[in-house]
Amino acid sequence: MKIINRIITVQLSLCIVFICNSQEVKTGVSDEQLRAMNNAPMSPYIEASNHKKGEEFKILILGNSLAHHGIAPDIGWDHAAGMAASEIEKDYAHLLLQMTDSIMPDKNIRMRIAGMAVFERNLTTFDFSVLDNLVSFHPDLIIVQIGENVSFDGTQTPDLFREKYISLIRYLQRDRHPTIICTTSFFPSATKSAVTRQVALTTKSFLVDLSHLALSDEQNYAKNETGYPGDRNRWKVDGIGVHPGDFGMKNIAREIFTVINAIYTGNHTQ
């Protein structure tokens, strides 16, 4: 499959966009298998920090199982971390914390990670007020990593996804004006990528593409990662394996951090 990469700079909001061909790409996992994820009990958010003194810099990650998944013995997931990192310090959220610390060594970086699978699966009925404790955190930077659990049918359509996604961003922006980064789905979908791009342009958010990672290197899927340190034999559902392993998580973090670095230092990573 030929992949065309293109960088588009928008005057009002720098958006880095990688555009693949218009065909949908099958990930080898069904919506039914993905519904086995994000069902483990989880608090409204988990916290992480660089444990430094100094002025606070707050990061909020609104994600799904890629950002954090609790222990779920019924599917063979035996540790709390972004799926399918072998340990929590190797998931993309915690790697981003480390990377951001490298450009803000004097800041007290506080991070909250919250699950948005309920939003993804219930676009018509999601109650935005459940996010109030996250909005009141007053994050400086919000990373919205959603789309993987969105499935389209007669009710949940791409237009509805776009409408509700914009409403989500507006809700996050209502009291303050945090910097917002939206990511495309890690599971390649031209339709979802187009929606996310439209949302980013409409809300003047930054855009980071993740969908190209597995297209360019299948080792970004944990099931294909050479030397993966976790025990893949413990997994009871195929859906875990198409999540990013340590290799994929590092690449996700690098893609997002490239934009964070450009925003806060004016430099681009290699």
N, C-alpha and C positions, 0 to 999 in steps of 0.2 A: 504494500500500500504506500502510495506516494504521499508524503506529508509536506504541506506548504506552510512555512512559518513566515509571519509578517508582524512587524511592530508598528502599531498605530499610536501616534501621540495626539491627544486631544487637548486643546488649549486650556479648557476649563478644568480638566482632570486628566492626569497622565494615566493612560490605560495601556497595559502591556497585554497584547492579545495574540494568541497563537491560533490560527484558523486551520482546521483540518478539512478534508473534503466533506461534502454535505451528507454523506451516507452515515447512518447510525452504525456504531461498532458494537458487536456483541461481546459481553464480558465473560460469557460462559457461566453466568449465575442468573437465576430467575428472580422476579420480584418476590415470589413466594419464599425463596431461600433467603433473600435479604430481610424479609420480615422476621426471620429468626433472630436478627440482630436488634440491639437497642431495647431489649425487653428486660434486662437485668435491673434490679433496684438501683437507683442513683439519686443522690441528693440534688437539690436544685442547681448546685454547681460544686466544683472542686477548686481548690486554691493551690497556687504555687508561687514561689518568690525566690529572688536571688539573695534574700536575707541580708541586705545591706542597709546602712543608714543613709540618709540623704533625702532629697526631694523625691516624692513619689511619681512614678510613671505607671499608669494602670492599663493593662491589656485585658480585653474581654474576647474570648473565642466562643462563638456560637457555632457548634459543629454537630457531629453525630458520632457514630461508632469510630470513625477515623480519629476523632479528637479524644474520645475517652469511651471506654466500655467497661462496665463493672464485671466482676467474676460471674460466669454463667456456666455452671457444671453441665447443664442439660445440652449445651452445644459444644462442650469441650474447651471452653475458654477459661483458663485457670488463674489469671491475674488481671488486675485492674490497670488498664493502659489504653492508649489509642490502639485500635485493632489494625494490623496485627503485629505491632512492635513486640519484640521479645521481652522488654521491660519498660517501665513507665518513663525512665529517663531517655529512652530512645524513640519515643513517639514525637510527632512533629511539633506538638504544643510545647513540650519541655525543651526540645532542641531550639525552638524559636526563642524561648526564654534565655537560653544560653547565648544565642547569637545576638539578641538585642542587648544583653548585658555587655557584649564586647564593644558596642558603640555608645553605650551609656554607663560606663564603669562607675560613675558617681551617683547613679540613680538607685532608689529603692524600687525595684520593678516588682509589681504585684500583678498576678494573673488570675483570672477566673475562667473556668472552662465549663460550659453548659451545653446540655444536649438539646437538639432541635428536631429530633426525629418525629415528635408529636406534631410539630408544625408541618413537616414534610408530608406526613401521612394524612393530615386532617386540615387541608388548606381552607375549607369552607367554614370550619367550626372552631379553629384555634382562637383562644382567648389571649390577646396580647398583654393583658394585665398581669399574667403570670411572669412577665419579664420585668416587672417594676423593681424587684430587688436587684436586678442586674443593671437597669438604667440608673438606679440610685447609687450604684458603685461609682458612677461618673468616670467611665474609662476614657483615657486619652486616645486609645486605638482599639477599634473593634474589627475582628476578623470574622467574616461570615462564610463558613464552609458548609454549604448545604447543597442539596440537589440529588445526592446519591440515592435517597429513599423516596424520591418523588416518582410516582408512576402515573401515567396518563390513561384516562378512561373517559366515559361519557360525562362524568362530573368534574374530575380533576383534569383540566386541559392546560396546554401551554399558556394560553391567555390568562387563565386563573392563577397559575403559578407566577406569572409576571406581575399581575395585579397585587397579589398577596405579598410577594417578595418586596415590591416597592412600599407597600404599607408597613412591612416589617422594618425596613430601613427608616422610613419616616418616623415610626414610633421610637426608634433608637435615637433619632436626631431631635426629638421634640423639645428637650430642655437645654441641650448643649449642642455643640457641633464637633463631635469627635471625628477623627480620621477613620474612614471605613474602607476596608479591603474586602471585596467579594471574590470568591474563588469559583471556578467552574467545577463541575463534578469530576471527581477522579475517575469514575467509570465513564468512558467516552460517550457522549451523546451530542450530536450537532444541535438538536432541538433545545436541550437544556443549556448548552453553551450560548446559543443565540439569545435565550431568555435572560441569562445572567449578564450578558454583554449589554442588553437593552436596559436592564435594571441599573447597572453601573453608570451608564451614560445619563439616565434619567435622574439619578440621585447624586450625581457627581462624586461617585465612589471610585476607588481604584480597582482594577481588575487583574487577577492573576489566573492564568490558565494552568490547570492540573491535568487536563484530559490527554495532553500529548505525551505524558510520561510513560504510560504503559504502551502507547503506540510506538514509541521510539525504543523502548527496552522492556520486554515482558518480565524482567527480573524485578520491576517495580511492584509486581504482584508477589505476595509472600510465598505462594505455592511454587513459584519459579525461581526464588532467590537462591543462588548458589551460596552454600555455607551459612544458611539461616541458622542462628544458634538456638532457636526455640524447638520444641518437640511437636512437629506437625502431625505426628501419629495420634495425638490426643484430640485433634479437632474432629468433631462429629458431624459438621455440616460443611458443604463446599463453599458457602459464602465467606468463611473466614479467610480462605486462601486467596481470594481475589482482592482482599484488603492489602494495603501496603505493609511490607515487612520493614525491617530496619533500613534496608537499602531504599525502599520507596519513601519511607518517612523522612529520611535525610534529604531526598530530592524534593519532597513537598516543602520542607522547611526552607531549603535553599531558594526555591521559586518565590515563596512569600517574603523571605528576608531580603531578596534583591530589591523589592519594592520598598520595604521598610527602610532599608539602608539609604535608598535614593531619597525618600521623603525626609528623613531626619538628619542625613549628613550631606546630601547632594552628590553622593558618590554611587557608582554602580559596582557591584561585586563581579568578580570574574566568573 
